[in-house]
Amino acid sequence: MYRKYASITDGDPECPPPVTTHDGVTFRRMPEGTDAVYIIGEYHIDDIRPDDVVLDIGANVGAFCIRAARRSRRVLAVEPVLTGVLQENIRTNDAGVTVVAGALGDGSVERITWGRETLTVTTHTLGEFTAMAGGCDFLKCDCEGAEWSIRPEDLDGVRRIEMELHMPPIGGPVNRALLDYIGEHYDFEIDRTPGYDVKGVMGVLHAVRKNGR
């Protein structure tokens, strides 16, 4: 079983050594309590295509987007809190990733807390982020309940979805219209027991559009 959060307690806390994962990705080692994610764990990436536009919502320190950039030439990463560290890790790994400082939502202003940081951001819809990226073929979304703000029509054209699904107390109520859209247009499965145990996590969605685009 994998660990979502790598150990970040080794070494000198003033100048800790970087984290290098088994597949050769190097990250700045973050202080304890930051909730830095260094491995992609349950997300499936083997079918990312070279010409896919990949959108990583909730990029954290870059575990998914840096690896996605090994497979695709066009990757956009969205991160509201750890943006500076994300950009540093992208440079360290010479990854072709564009970073947007932002958060998924319905356009409202939200207070977001992650680890020890809290900030206020104006959210953007998935459609707006898709426009920034120039499209979206492969969507990875791990945004602590904000996935339920996705309008079903904003998934039009998305071939693949990898998404962590939440339920209260994380995020708002489940968006039934979104689930109905996914059920109609995608072949999917939900891993009901992710490789870590966090209250409020429903599971991880793996979805492939039925027309195979």
Protein Blocks (a to p, Z undefined) as FASTA:
>chain_A
ZZfbacfkgcjfklccddddfkopacddddehklpafbekjacfklpcfklccddehjln
ommmmmmmmmpcbdcdddfklmmmmmmmmmmnopacddddddddehiacdddehjbccdd
ddddfklmmmmnopafbdcddeehplmmpcfklmgopabdcddddddfehcdddfklmmm
mmmmpccdddfbdcbdcehiabdcddddfklZZ
